Amino acid sequence: MFFEELHADRGAPGQELPFSYARTLSWLSLVFILLTNLVLSFFISNSARETLLTKQKEFANLLVDNLNNQIFRRFALPTILGRGRIALRQPTQYEHLNRVVQSVIQGLPVARLRIYDFSYLVAFSTAIEDLGRAGLASPKLDEILHGGESVSEIIASFPAWQAPFRLPLKPGTFVLRVLAPLRGEPLPGHDDIPIMGALELTQDITEDYERVLAFQGIIVVLCLLSSIILFALLLVLIHRSERILSERMYKNRLLENELHSNERLASMGRVVASIAHEIRNPLGIIRSSAELLQRRTEQTDKATTRLLGAIYDESVRLSQTVNDFLDYARPRKPRQDLIDINIILDQVLAFLEAEFARHSLLVERNTHDINLLTKGDKDLLYRAFYNILVNAQQAIAGPGHILISANENNADSKPYLELTFTDSGPGFDEATIDHILDPFFTTKDGGTGLGLPIVQSIITSHEGSIHLDNAPEGGARIRVLLPKCDLENQDQPEQTQNKRETGRR
């Protein structure tokens, strides 16, 4: 639509304004969100890992307590009562203890179980190759054999931080080892709990640790995804705000420039109006005097006649220039009569018919089939259309044609009449087309640069708009939009009434 094109031409900024602060804030927010979520994810995952390890240690301690009880009741006590002492090197005693141990740990995730005697040797092990060996226990074995508290530790094949990068983990990568005293029960009449040795329990927690790492990875990935989503939303909001602020700042600059321009034009208009007013009166005297002298000397002196004719013509041209200045400097408020644009075009073309014929200029008009009723001032619109057609004739500067067409245009949900004037001239220069409607801008020698600005002022005062461009087939094209009026519930146009009254006379 024409209004949409005009708004796009004047409302869109030529380039986006930089908002480095907003962009810096967005990236800082991404870094902050990422760091916060990473810290939170590692805290949650580490808490889950610590909880798992704590549960594993508690389970191992319970298993150690159960083994202590079962070994004492089912092996140590019967063996001492029956044979007097414990000698695990005897196959029968070793098999007896092995049956007791296997009955307790069967089905449980126990990788290995060892029992150390007071000489720090392995007295019993679920792995036969460990029997009688020394140096396999923790450095805290001596403390445990003398009644110290049980200790637990995790033995890893490599540093824990490398685990996420080595998935899947091999069995035995992470092992939980618990070293506890092998206690008996107090004998009758004694309060001391006898210590029979040290019990070492080894559990393979690689599978559980791998689950913890998977859980940790899920948390980290979800936190990163949530961070990216939040950052994307924040970035969209910042860019949207940036674009809105950019458009508003651009519009504010346009308004400021327009305000300054209007102030300059207003002051210039006051000066020009006062000067033109002072010039017009003596200029009228010169014009009338030249016309009077021209009639008196028409039959006597041809040289004087030509000189007076030149004075008269120049005074007429200068008078028209003064009128242009006054019209632009002091535009009058248009009347709001119901008028028919077709009748105004008839009057303008009738006045310019002889001039167009002298320049072999043809006018093609396609406006009669459309209802061109609007409210406005017929004299002002007459002058606007007159200026447009005269400019077209001057641009063609010789034989050519002008096409006048009309149609209806519903812009901004309002009905408008669109008049298009297309000529066969060279068209508007793309380098200067944006300044054609600026006052006092002209590409003609001796022009005032007020013709089309006056047209724009007239059309704008009628709540319309004017748009300049070049036709696809070549030549200049001027489109004028004026509010449309329906004939229903309206008085007949003033021009039509005048024609009918003239016909009756």
PECOR-V669911 format. One record per pair of residues at least 4 apart in sequence whose ideal C-beta (glycine too) atoms are under 8 Angstrom apart, sorted by the first residue. I is the first residue (numbers start at 1). J is the second residue. D is the distance in whole Angstrom. If there is no record, write none. Layout:
i;j;d
I;J;D
I;J;D
This chain:
i;j;d
1;5;7
1;409;7
1;410;8
1;411;5
2;6;6
2;409;6
2;411;6
2;418;7
2;465;8
2;467;6
2;479;6
2;481;6
3;7;6
3;411;4
3;412;6
3;465;7
3;481;7
4;8;6
4;411;7
5;9;6
5;467;7
6;10;6
6;465;6
6;467;6
7;11;5
8;12;6
10;254;8
11;247;8
11;251;7
12;247;8
13;17;7
13;246;6
13;247;6
13;250;4
14;250;8
16;242;8
16;243;7
16;246;5
17;242;8
17;245;7
17;246;4
17;249;6
17;250;7
19;23;6
19;242;5
19;245;7
19;246;7
20;24;6
21;25;6
22;26;7
22;238;5
22;241;7
22;242;5
23;27;7
23;238;7
24;28;6
25;29;6
25;238;7
26;30;7
26;231;7
26;234;6
26;235;5
26;238;5
27;31;7
28;32;6
29;33;6
29;231;7
29;234;6
30;34;6
30;227;7
30;231;4
30;234;8
31;35;6
32;36;6
33;37;6
33;227;5
33;230;6
33;231;6
34;38;6
34;224;7
34;227;5
35;39;6
36;40;6
37;41;6
37;223;4
37;224;7
37;226;7
37;227;5
38;42;6
38;220;7
38;223;7
38;224;8
39;43;6
40;44;6
40;223;7
41;45;6
41;216;7
41;219;4
41;220;5
41;222;8
41;223;4
42;46;6
42;216;8
42;220;8
43;47;6
44;48;7
44;219;6
45;49;6
45;212;7
45;215;6
45;216;3
45;219;5
45;220;7
46;50;6
46;216;8
47;51;6
48;52;6
48;212;6
48;215;6
48;216;7
49;53;6
49;209;8
49;212;5
49;216;7
50;54;6
51;55;6
52;56;6
52;208;6
52;209;8
52;212;6
53;57;6
53;154;7
53;176;8
53;205;8
54;58;6
55;59;6
56;60;6
56;176;5
56;203;7
56;205;6
56;208;7
57;61;6
57;152;5
57;176;7
57;178;7
58;62;6
59;63;6
60;64;6
60;152;6
60;176;6
60;178;4
60;201;6
60;203;6
61;65;6
61;150;6
61;152;8
61;178;7
61;180;7
62;66;6
63;67;6
63;104;8
63;105;7
63;108;7
63;110;7
63;201;6
64;68;6
64;150;6
64;178;6
64;180;4
64;199;6
64;201;6
65;69;7
66;70;6
66;104;6
67;71;6
67;101;7
67;104;6
67;105;8
67;113;8
67;182;8
67;199;6
67;201;8
68;72;6
68;180;8
68;182;6
68;183;5
68;184;8
68;199;7
69;73;6
70;74;5
70;75;8
70;100;6
70;101;8
70;103;7
70;104;5
71;75;5
71;76;6
71;97;7
71;100;6
71;101;7
71;182;7
71;196;8
72;76;5
72;77;6
72;183;7
72;184;5
72;185;6
72;196;8
73;77;6
73;185;8
74;78;7
74;100;5
75;79;6
75;96;6
75;97;5
75;100;5
76;80;6
76;86;6
76;184;6
76;196;6
77;81;6
77;184;8
77;185;8
78;82;6
79;83;6
79;85;8
79;86;5
79;93;6
79;96;7
80;84;7
80;85;7
80;86;7
83;87;8
83;93;8
86;93;7
86;196;8
87;93;6
88;93;6
88;94;5
88;97;6
88;115;8
88;123;5
88;124;6
89;93;8
89;94;7
90;94;7
91;95;6
92;96;6
93;97;6
94;98;6
94;124;7
95;99;6
96;100;7
97;101;6
97;124;6
98;102;6
98;124;8
98;126;8
99;103;6
100;104;7
101;105;6
101;113;6
101;124;8
101;126;7
102;106;6
102;126;8
105;110;4
105;113;6
105;126;8
109;203;5
109;204;7
109;205;8
110;126;8
110;201;6
110;202;7
110;203;6
111;172;7
111;175;7
111;202;5
111;203;6
111;204;5
112;125;7
112;126;6
112;127;6
112;130;8
112;200;8
112;201;8
112;202;4
113;124;8
113;125;7
113;126;5
113;199;7
113;200;7
113;201;6
113;202;7
114;122;5
114;124;7
114;125;5
114;126;8
114;130;6
114;136;7
114;137;8
114;199;8
114;200;4
114;202;8
115;122;7
115;123;5
115;124;4
115;125;7
115;182;6
115;197;5
115;198;7
115;199;6
115;200;8
116;120;6
116;121;7
116;122;6
116;123;6
116;137;6
116;141;6
116;145;7
116;197;6
116;198;4
116;200;7
117;121;6
117;123;4
117;197;5
118;145;6
118;197;7
119;134;8
120;134;5
120;135;8
120;137;7
120;141;6
120;142;8
121;132;6
121;133;7
121;134;5
122;130;5
122;131;6
122;132;6
122;133;5
122;134;8
122;136;6
123;131;8
123;197;6
124;131;7
125;129;8
125;130;4
125;131;6
130;136;6
137;141;4
137;179;7
137;198;7
137;200;6
138;151;7
138;153;7
138;177;7
138;179;5
138;200;8
140;144;6
140;148;7
140;151;5
140;179;6
141;145;6
141;179;7
141;198;6
142;146;7
143;148;4
144;148;5
144;150;7
144;151;7
144;179;5
144;180;7
144;181;5
144;198;5
145;181;7
145;195;7
145;197;7
145;198;5
146;195;8
147;181;6
147;195;6
148;181;7
150;178;6
150;179;6
150;180;3
150;181;7
151;178;7
151;179;5
151;180;8
152;176;6
152;177;7
152;178;5
152;179;8
153;176;8
153;177;6
154;174;6
154;175;7
154;176;6
154;177;8
154;205;8
155;174;8
155;175;5
155;176;8
155;177;6
156;160;6
156;163;8
156;173;7
156;174;5
156;175;8
157;170;8
157;172;7
157;173;5
157;174;8
158;162;5
158;163;8
158;166;7
158;173;8
162;166;6
163;167;7
163;169;7
163;173;8
163;174;8
163;209;7
163;213;6
164;213;6
164;216;7
164;217;7
167;210;7
167;213;7
167;214;8
168;210;7
169;173;4
169;174;7
169;206;5
169;209;7
169;210;5
170;206;7
171;204;6
171;206;6
171;207;8
172;204;6
172;206;6
173;206;5
173;209;8
174;204;8
174;205;5
174;206;5
174;209;4
175;202;6
175;203;7
175;204;6
175;205;7
175;206;8
176;202;7
176;203;5
176;205;5
177;200;7
177;201;7
177;202;5
177;203;8
178;200;7
178;201;5
178;202;8
178;203;8
179;198;6
179;199;7
179;200;5
180;198;7
180;199;5
180;201;8
181;195;5
181;197;8
181;198;6
181;199;7
182;195;7
182;196;5
182;197;4
182;198;6
182;199;4
183;193;5
183;194;7
183;195;6
183;196;7
184;193;7
184;194;4
184;195;8
184;196;6
185;193;7
186;190;5
186;191;6
186;192;6
186;193;6
186;194;8
187;194;7
205;209;5
206;210;6
207;211;7
208;212;7
209;213;7
210;214;6
211;215;6
212;216;6
213;217;6
214;218;6
215;219;7
216;220;6
217;221;6
218;222;6
219;223;6
220;224;6
221;225;6
222;226;6
223;227;6
224;228;6
225;229;6
226;230;6
227;231;6
228;232;6
229;233;6
230;234;6
231;235;6
232;236;6
233;237;6
234;238;6
235;239;6
236;240;6
237;241;6
238;242;6
239;243;6
240;244;6
241;245;6
242;246;6
243;247;6
244;248;6
245;249;6
246;250;6
247;251;6
248;252;6
249;253;6
250;254;7
251;255;6
252;256;6
253;257;6
254;258;6
255;259;6
256;260;6
257;261;6
258;262;6
259;263;6
260;264;6
261;265;6
262;266;6
263;267;7
264;268;6
265;269;6
265;439;6
266;270;7
267;271;7
268;272;6
268;329;8
269;273;6
269;328;7
269;329;4
269;330;7
270;274;6
270;329;7
271;275;6
272;276;6
272;325;5
272;326;8
272;328;8
272;329;5
273;277;6
273;325;7
273;326;6
273;329;4
273;330;6
274;278;7
275;279;6
275;325;8
276;280;6
276;322;5
276;325;5
276;326;5
276;329;7
277;281;8
277;326;7
278;282;8
279;283;5
279;318;8
279;322;6
280;284;6
280;319;7
280;322;5
280;323;8
280;326;8
281;285;7
282;286;6
283;287;6
283;315;6
283;318;6
283;319;6
283;322;7
284;288;6
284;319;7
285;289;6
286;290;6
286;311;7
286;315;5
287;291;6
287;312;6
287;315;4
287;316;6
287;319;6
288;292;6
289;293;6
290;294;6
290;308;5
290;311;4
290;312;4
290;315;6
291;295;7
291;312;6
292;296;7
293;297;6
293;308;5
294;298;6
294;305;6
294;308;4
294;309;6
294;312;6
297;301;5
297;304;5
297;305;6
297;308;7
298;305;6
300;304;8
301;305;6
302;306;6
303;307;6
304;308;6
305;309;6
306;310;6
307;311;7
308;312;6
309;313;6
310;314;6
311;315;6
312;316;6
313;317;6
314;318;6
315;319;6
316;320;7
317;321;7
318;322;6
319;323;6
320;324;7
321;325;7
321;448;6
322;326;6
323;327;6
324;328;6
324;448;6
324;450;5
324;451;7
324;454;7
325;329;6
325;448;7
325;450;7
326;330;6
327;331;7
327;383;8
327;450;8
327;454;6
328;439;6
328;450;5
328;453;6
328;454;5
328;457;7
331;457;5
331;458;8
331;461;7
332;380;8
333;461;7
334;376;5
334;377;4
334;380;5
334;458;7
334;461;5
334;462;6
335;376;7
335;377;4
335;378;8
336;375;5
336;376;7
336;377;8
337;375;7
337;376;7
337;377;7
337;378;7
337;493;8
337;494;5
338;373;6
338;374;8
338;375;6
338;485;6
338;490;5
338;491;6
338;492;7
338;493;5
338;494;7
339;343;7
339;344;7
339;373;7
339;374;6
339;375;7
339;376;6
339;378;5
339;381;7
339;493;5
339;494;6
339;495;6
340;344;7
340;372;6
340;373;6
340;493;4
340;495;6
340;496;6
341;345;6
341;367;7
341;372;4
341;373;8
341;374;6
341;381;7
341;406;8
341;417;7
341;419;7
341;482;7
342;346;7
342;367;6
342;368;6
342;372;5
343;347;7
343;493;7
343;495;4
343;496;7
343;499;8
344;348;6
344;378;6
344;381;5
344;382;5
344;385;6
344;495;7
345;349;6
345;365;7
345;367;6
345;385;6
345;404;7
346;350;6
347;351;7
347;382;6
348;352;6
348;382;6
348;385;5
348;386;5
348;389;6
349;353;6
349;363;6
349;365;8
349;389;8
351;386;7
352;356;5
352;386;7
352;389;6
352;390;7
352;393;7
353;357;6
354;358;6
355;359;7
355;393;7
356;361;4
356;362;8
356;363;6
356;393;7
357;361;8
359;393;6
359;396;7
359;398;6
359;399;7
360;398;7
360;399;4
360;400;8
361;393;6
361;396;6
361;399;7
361;400;6
361;401;7
361;402;7
362;400;8
362;401;4
362;402;7
363;401;7
363;402;5
363;404;7
364;401;6
364;402;7
364;403;5
364;404;7
365;403;8
365;404;5
365;405;8
366;403;7
366;404;7
366;405;4
366;406;7
367;372;6
367;404;6
367;405;7
367;406;4
367;419;7
370;406;5
370;407;7
370;408;7
370;417;8
371;484;8
371;486;8
371;487;7
372;406;6
372;417;6
372;419;8
373;484;7
373;485;5
373;486;7
373;487;6
373;490;7
373;493;7
374;417;6
374;462;7
374;482;5
374;483;6
374;484;6
374;485;5
375;462;8
375;483;7
375;485;6
376;380;7
376;381;6
376;462;5
376;482;7
377;381;6
377;462;8
378;382;6
378;494;7
378;495;7
379;383;7
380;384;6
380;458;5
380;461;7
380;462;8
381;385;6
381;458;7
381;462;7
382;386;6
383;387;6
383;454;7
383;458;7
384;388;7
384;454;8
384;455;5
384;458;4
384;459;6
384;480;8
385;389;6
386;390;6
387;391;6
387;451;5
387;452;7
387;454;6
387;455;5
388;392;7
388;421;5
388;452;8
388;455;6
388;478;6
388;480;8
389;393;6
389;402;7
389;421;7
390;394;6
390;451;8
391;395;6
391;451;6
391;452;7
392;396;6
392;402;5
392;421;6
392;423;4
392;425;7
392;476;7
393;402;8
394;444;7
395;423;6
395;425;4
395;426;7
395;476;6
396;400;4
396;402;8
396;423;6
396;424;6
396;425;4
397;425;7
400;423;7
400;424;4
400;425;7
401;423;8
401;424;5
402;421;7
402;422;7
402;423;5
402;424;7
403;420;8
403;421;8
403;422;4
403;423;8
404;419;7
404;420;7
404;421;6
405;419;8
405;420;5
405;422;8
406;417;6
406;418;7
406;419;5
406;420;7
407;418;5
408;415;6
408;416;7
408;417;7
408;418;7
408;484;7
409;415;8
409;416;5
409;417;7
409;418;4
409;481;6
410;414;7
410;415;6
410;416;7
411;416;5
411;481;7
414;483;7
415;483;7
415;484;4
416;464;7
416;481;5
416;482;7
416;483;6
416;484;6
417;481;7
417;482;5
417;483;8
417;484;5
418;479;6
418;480;7
418;481;5
419;479;7
419;480;5
419;481;8
419;482;7
420;477;6
420;478;7
420;479;5
420;480;8
421;477;7
421;478;5
421;479;8
421;480;8
422;471;5
422;475;6
422;476;7
422;477;5
422;478;8
423;475;5
423;476;5
424;474;7
424;475;5
425;475;5
425;476;6
426;475;8
426;476;8
427;470;4
427;471;7
427;474;6
427;475;5
427;476;5
428;432;7
428;433;4
428;436;6
428;468;6
428;469;7
428;470;6
428;476;5
429;433;6
429;443;7
430;470;8
432;436;7
432;441;8
432;443;7
433;468;6
433;469;7
433;470;8
435;441;5
436;441;7
436;452;6
436;468;6
437;452;6
437;453;6
437;456;5
437;466;7
437;468;7
438;449;8
438;453;7
439;449;6
439;450;6
439;453;5
440;448;7
440;449;4
440;450;7
441;449;5
442;447;4
442;448;7
442;449;4
443;447;8
447;451;7
449;453;7
450;454;5
451;455;7
452;456;6
452;466;8
452;468;8
453;457;6
454;458;6
455;459;6
455;466;6
456;460;6
456;466;5
457;461;6
458;462;7
459;464;4
459;465;7
459;466;5
459;480;6
459;481;8
459;482;7
460;464;7
460;465;7
460;466;8
462;482;6
462;483;7
463;482;8
463;483;5
464;480;6
464;481;5
464;482;4
464;483;7
465;480;8
465;481;5
466;478;7
466;479;7
466;480;5
466;481;8
467;478;8
467;479;5
467;481;8
468;476;7
468;477;7
468;478;6
469;477;5
469;479;8
470;474;7
470;475;7
470;476;6
470;477;6
471;475;5
471;476;7
471;477;4
485;490;6
486;490;7
487;492;8
492;496;5
492;497;6
493;497;7
494;498;6
495;499;6
496;500;7
497;501;6
498;502;6
499;503;6
500;504;7
501;505;7
